[in-house]
Amino acid sequence: MVIAAVIGVCVLLAVLAFLVPRLSHHAQRGTQRPLGAGARAGGKAPGFLGKLLQKPFSSGSRAVGRSGSAGRRTRSRMPF
């Protein structure tokens, strides 16, 4: 469920970053904030379990950041 939500947000953010690059920063930060909170909460579990619970949220946050920057980078390369 988390994976499908992250994929959907990444696609939406990439389209938003392509259409309105300046406004996409707010959406990107707003999406990364709860993912970071989930990663911090999962990381508080002891030992290996903490790393295991933290990983989906941290990789999701990284994916959201990459999709936003990819949309803005693609927009900057367009000739118009």
Phi and psi restraints in degrees (value plus and minus 20) as a CYANA .aco file:
   2 VAL   PHI     -85.0   -45.0
   2 VAL   PSI     -57.8   -17.8
   3 ILE   PHI     -84.9   -44.9
   3 ILE   PSI     -63.2   -23.2
   4 ALA   PHI     -84.9   -44.9
   4 ALA   PSI     -58.5   -18.5
   5 ALA   PHI     -86.2   -46.2
   5 ALA   PSI     -61.6   -21.6
   6 VAL   PHI     -86.1   -46.1
   6 VAL   PSI     -60.8   -20.8
   7 ILE   PHI     -83.2   -43.2
   7 ILE   PSI     -63.9   -23.9
   8 GLY   PHI     -82.2   -42.2
   8 GLY   PSI     -62.6   -22.6
   9 VAL   PHI     -86.1   -46.1
   9 VAL   PSI     -58.9   -18.9
  10 CYS   PHI     -83.1   -43.1
  10 CYS   PSI     -63.2   -23.2
  11 VAL   PHI     -85.1   -45.1
  11 VAL   PSI     -65.5   -25.5
  12 LEU   PHI     -82.2   -42.2
  12 LEU   PSI     -61.5   -21.5
  13 LEU   PHI     -88.9   -48.9
  13 LEU   PSI     -56.8   -16.8
  14 ALA   PHI     -84.9   -44.9
  14 ALA   PSI     -61.0   -21.0
  15 VAL   PHI     -86.6   -46.6
  15 VAL   PSI     -63.2   -23.2
  16 LEU   PHI     -83.0   -43.0
  16 LEU   PSI     -61.0   -21.0
  17 ALA   PHI     -86.4   -46.4
  17 ALA   PSI     -51.3   -11.3
  18 PHE   PHI     -93.5   -53.5
  18 PHE   PSI     -60.3   -20.3
  19 LEU   PHI     -99.3   -59.3
  19 LEU   PSI     -66.2   -26.2
  20 VAL   PHI    -153.7  -113.7
  20 VAL   PSI      65.7   105.7
  21 PRO   PHI     -80.9   -40.9
  21 PRO   PSI     -57.0   -17.0
  22 ARG   PHI     -90.7   -50.7
  22 ARG   PSI     -56.7   -16.7
  23 LEU   PHI     -98.4   -58.4
  23 LEU   PSI     -36.1     3.9
  24 SER   PHI     -92.8   -52.8
  24 SER   PSI     -39.7     0.3
  25 HIS   PHI     -82.8   -42.8
  25 HIS   PSI     -59.4   -19.4
  26 HIS   PHI     -85.9   -45.9
  26 HIS   PSI     -63.3   -23.3
  27 ALA   PHI     -86.2   -46.2
  27 ALA   PSI     -57.0   -17.0
  28 GLN   PHI     -85.7   -45.7
  28 GLN   PSI     -65.5   -25.5
  29 ARG   PHI     -86.8   -46.8
  29 ARG   PSI     -57.4   -17.4
  30 GLY   PHI     -86.5   -46.5
  30 GLY   PSI     -47.7    -7.7
  31 THR   PHI    -103.0   -63.0
  31 THR   PSI     -57.2   -17.2
  32 GLN   PHI     -93.6   -53.6
  32 GLN   PSI     -44.7    -4.7
  33 ARG   PHI     -82.9   -42.9
  33 ARG   PSI     -70.5   -30.5
  34 PRO   PHI     -87.9   -47.9
  34 PRO   PSI     -51.1   -11.1
  35 LEU   PHI     -86.6   -46.6
  35 LEU   PSI     -57.6   -17.6
  36 GLY   PHI     -87.1   -47.1
  36 GLY   PSI     -57.6   -17.6
  37 ALA   PHI     -85.8   -45.8
  37 ALA   PSI     -59.2   -19.2
  38 GLY   PHI     -85.1   -45.1
  38 GLY   PSI     -58.1   -18.1
  39 ALA   PHI     -86.9   -46.9
  39 ALA   PSI     -61.0   -21.0
  40 ARG   PHI     -86.2   -46.2
  40 ARG   PSI     -60.1   -20.1
  41 ALA   PHI     -87.7   -47.7
  41 ALA   PSI     -60.8   -20.8
  42 GLY   PHI     -88.5   -48.5
  42 GLY   PSI     -51.8   -11.8
  43 GLY   PHI     -91.3   -51.3
  43 GLY   PSI     -33.4     6.6
  44 LYS   PHI     -99.5   -59.5
  44 LYS   PSI     -31.3     8.7
  45 ALA   PHI     -89.3   -49.3
  45 ALA   PSI     129.4   169.4
  46 PRO   PHI     -94.6   -54.6
  46 PRO   PSI     122.5   162.5
  47 GLY   PHI      43.5    83.5
  47 GLY   PSI    -159.3  -119.3
  48 PHE   PHI     -84.8   -44.8
  48 PHE   PSI     -51.1   -11.1
  49 LEU   PHI     -82.5   -42.5
  49 LEU   PSI     -55.9   -15.9
  50 GLY   PHI     -83.1   -43.1
  50 GLY   PSI     -63.6   -23.6
  51 LYS   PHI     -86.5   -46.5
  51 LYS   PSI     -57.2   -17.2
  52 LEU   PHI     -87.8   -47.8
  52 LEU   PSI     -59.2   -19.2
  53 LEU   PHI     -97.9   -57.9
  53 LEU   PSI     -44.8    -4.8
  54 GLN   PHI     -99.5   -59.5
  54 GLN   PSI     -50.5   -10.5
  55 LYS   PHI     -79.2   -39.2
  55 LYS   PSI     -66.7   -26.7
  56 PRO   PHI     -82.6   -42.6
  56 PRO   PSI     -54.1   -14.1
  57 PHE   PHI     -94.7   -54.7
  57 PHE   PSI     -59.7   -19.7
  58 SER   PHI     -91.1   -51.1
  58 SER   PSI     -57.9   -17.9
  59 SER   PHI     -91.2   -51.2
  59 SER   PSI     -51.7   -11.7
  60 GLY   PHI     -86.5   -46.5
  60 GLY   PSI     -60.4   -20.4
  61 SER   PHI     -84.6   -44.6
  61 SER   PSI     -60.2   -20.2
  62 ARG   PHI     -85.3   -45.3
  62 ARG   PSI     -58.3   -18.3
  63 ALA   PHI     -86.9   -46.9
  63 ALA   PSI     -59.2   -19.2
  64 VAL   PHI     -83.7   -43.7
  64 VAL   PSI     -62.3   -22.3
  65 GLY   PHI     -83.9   -43.9
  65 GLY   PSI     -61.0   -21.0
  66 ARG   PHI     -88.3   -48.3
  66 ARG   PSI     -59.0   -19.0
  67 SER   PHI     -89.5   -49.5
  67 SER   PSI     -57.8   -17.8
  68 GLY   PHI     -85.0   -45.0
  68 GLY   PSI     -64.6   -24.6
  69 SER   PHI     -88.8   -48.8
  69 SER   PSI     -52.5   -12.5
  70 ALA   PHI     -86.9   -46.9
  70 ALA   PSI     -59.3   -19.3
  71 GLY   PHI     -84.5   -44.5
  71 GLY   PSI     -62.7   -22.7
  72 ARG   PHI     -88.2   -48.2
  72 ARG   PSI     -57.8   -17.8
  73 ARG   PHI     -86.1   -46.1
  73 ARG   PSI     -59.9   -19.9
  74 THR   PHI     -85.4   -45.4
  74 THR   PSI     -60.4   -20.4
  75 ARG   PHI     -84.4   -44.4
  75 ARG   PSI     -58.0   -18.0
  76 SER   PHI     -90.2   -50.2
  76 SER   PSI     -42.3    -2.3
  77 ARG   PHI    -106.6   -66.6
  77 ARG   PSI     -29.5    10.5
  78 MET   PHI     -91.6   -51.6
  78 MET   PSI     129.3   169.3
  79 PRO   PHI     -95.3   -55.3
  79 PRO   PSI     -31.4     8.6
